[in-house]
Amino acid sequence: MAHRLSAWGGSGDASRRRRSGGAAVVAVTRGLPLTAVLVGLTVTTGMVEAVSYLALGHVFTAMMTGNLLLLSFACAGGGGLSVAASSVSFGAFVAGAGAGARLEAALGARRHRWFVIALVVEAVILAAAGLTAWRIEPVQEQMSGRYYGVVALVAAAMGIRSVTMLRADIPDLATTVATRLLTALVNGVFLGAGHGPDRPAAERREAHRGATVAAMFAGGLLGAWLLHLHWRPYALLLLVGAVVLVIAGAYAFSPRHRRL
């Protein structure tokens, strides 16, 4: 069974089922709106990418479109770019996504709280990345083995997150992709939300998209600013891991949280 989380908290603990392509899709209401959870996670994505690009050797660990382009530039001899770093990031992301898919499928089959557990696993991996990055400085020239280890751990965590968001199936609140949401937001702004009974839902979708784009920018700005204030990479990664863990806990213990 595939599960779909509802972005909206509701009154009560009701869930509704519908059929989509032969598979049951479950929409579950929450005490803590999933909207707030995903916007918070999007902020941490921006912070992670600030650390990855500015301190770990010009590599992306969450946005694989950008990372694949960096890899192609590096293969062509682009200055300051590392084929090895981008390759490690890509491979670890794929491995994390694959492991996350298997984990969440197994947890879902047993009706455990797969969403919360996936966030906790992600937080633990980010904490491990922070500990691995202990006392290393932002990359200046040549990367050492520890840098590659940090890149691999962070990319694996982001792979798990991407699968978690895919399984949650809330397209207007993607936490690791901004281009599609930005395009949809601009389209909605210029064409308008329309009229009739669907207008409130359309306006909420526009609000979701705007919040996601703003959160990504804010997270990148915050991460870059903290690095500018001489925060070391390990401190930022530990901070992000702690934030993800707090978000998971707040969601898990919200009054109307129910087991999936």
N, C-alpha and C positions, 0 to 999 in steps of 0.2 A: 504494500500500500504506500502511495506517495502522500506526503503530508504538506499542507500549505498553511502557513501562518497568516493570520489576519493582522494588518497593521493598526487596527483600531481596537482600543479597549472598549468594552461594552458593559452594560448593566447586567450582572449575573455571570454565570460560567458557561453559557450556552455555546454549543458548537453546531455547525451545520455541514452537511455533506452534499456533494454533487458529483456527477460523473464527468470525467474528462478523458477522452480517448480510452475508455474501458477501465481506467483506474480511479479509485475513489480519492477525492481531494478533500481534505479536512480544513476548514477555516475555524480557528480557535480565537475567542476573544480573551483579552488579558486585562488585569488590573493596571499594570504598567504598559502603556501603549508601545507596541513594537516600533512605532515611528521614532520615539525618543531613543530607543536602543540602537537602531540602525544609524541614526544621525550621529550618535556618540561614537559608534564604531567607525564611521566615515572620517571623523576628526582624527582618530588614531591612525587610519590609513595614510592621511596626509603627513602625520608625524613620522611614520615609518619610512615613507618615501623620502622625506627630508634627510633622515639619517642615512638611508641607503645611498642616495645620490651624492650628498654633500660630504659624507664621512666614510663611506665604505667603497669608494672607487668608482663613482659615476655609473651606478647600476640601479635599476628599478627591481623591486622584489614583489610588488603587488600588481602593478599595471604591466602585464606582459606584452601588450602592444608596443609600449614605449621601450621595453627591454629588448624585444626582438629587433626593433629599429637600431638601438644602440649596438646590438650584436652585429648587425649587418654593417654599420658604420665602422666598427672595430675590425671586422674582417677585411674591409677595404683600406685599412690603415689610418682610420680617423684618430687624430691626435688625442692623447689623454684617455682613450677608451681601452677596455680590457676584454679581449675575447674570452678569456678564462672566467672572469667575474660574471659576465653576462650569461655564459653557458652554465655556470654553476647555479646561478639564480633561476634560469629556465628549468634546468633539470630538477632542482629541489622543489620548485613550484609544482611541477607535474607530479612528482612523487608525493608531495603533501596533498595535492588534490585527489590523487588516487587513493591514498590511505584514508583521507577524510571521507571519501565516498563510501568506501567499504565499512568504515567505522559507523557512519551515520545510518547506512542501510541496515547494519546489524542491530544498532540501538533502536531504530524505528520499528524493526520487526518484533522487538521485545517490548515495545511501547515504553521505553525509557525516555527521559527528557533529553532527546538528542541535541536540541538547539543549545541548551545550557551546557551540556557535557562537551560539545564541540568548542564552545567558547572557552571553557576551562582548559581543555587540551591546548588550544591556541595560546592562551595566556602562559601556560607552563613552558611551551616551546619558546615564546618570546623572552621569558625569564631566563631560560637556558642560554639564549642568544646574548642576553645582557651579561650573564656571568662569563660567557666565553669571551666577550669583548672587554672584560675587566682590564683597565689600565692601558688599553690600546688607544692611540691617538688617531684623529682623522687621517685618512690616507693622503700622503703627499706625492709619492712617486710609486715605488714598487710595493705590491701587496704581498703579505706573508700568508702562511697557511691559516693562521687564526682568523684573518679577515675573511678568507673563503669559507671558513666554518661558520662565522657569524652570518654571512650572506646566505648560506645554505639553510640555516635554521630559520632566519626571518622569512625567506621565500617559502619554506615548507609551511610555516604558520599562515602565511597569506594564501597559500594554496588551499589549506583547510578552510580558511574563512570564505574563499570564493565558492567552494562547494557548499558550504553552509548557507550562503546567501542564495545560491542557485536552488537549493532544496526548499528554502523558505518561500521562494517564488513570489517576490514582491518587486516587480520590474521598475517601479518608480522610486525605489529606495536601494539601488545597488551601492554597495559600500566600497567597491574597488574599481568601478568604471564610471567615468564622468562624461565622456564625449557624447554617448547616446542620450544621456539625460539632459545635457546642455542643449543638444539639437532639438529634443522634444519640448524642452522649456521654451526655447526661442520660437518654435513652431506654434506652441499654444499661445504665447504672448501676442504674436502678430496676427494669428487667425482668431483669437478670442476663444472663450470657453463655450460659446454658443448659448442657446436658450433651452428652456424646457426642464423636465425633471432630472436630466443628466447633468445640468450645470453645476450643482454643488459638488458632485463627485469629480467633475473635470477640474474645478477650482482646487479641490484637495490634492489632486494629482499634480497640478502646477506648483502648489505649495511644497509638496514632497520633493519635487525635482529641484526647486529653488533652494530648499534647505540642504539637499545633498550636495549640490555644487558649492554652496557657501561653506558647508562643513569641510569639504575637501580642501578648499582654499585656506580656511582658518587653521586646519591641522598642519598643512604645509608651512604656513606662515609661523605658527607656534614652534614647530620643530626647528625651522631655520633660525628663528630668533634665539631659541635656547642654545643652539650650537654657537651662535654668534656671541652669546654670553659665556662661552667656554664650558658648556656642559659637555661631558665626554659621551661617546656613543653608548657605553654601557648604561649610563644613568638614564638616558632617554629611552632605551629599550626596556629597562626595568620599569620605568614610569608607564610606558605603554602597556606592558604586561599587567601591571597593577590595575590600570584603568579598565582593561578588558575584563579582568577578574571581578572588579567591583560591579561593572555592568551586568555580568553574568549572574552575580549574587543578587543584585537588585531585581533582575527579571525573574529569577527563580523563586524568590521569596515575596514577590508582590502578592497581595491578598487573593487575587483570582487566578493565580498561576495554576495550570492543571497539567497532569502528566500526559505526555504524548506517546 
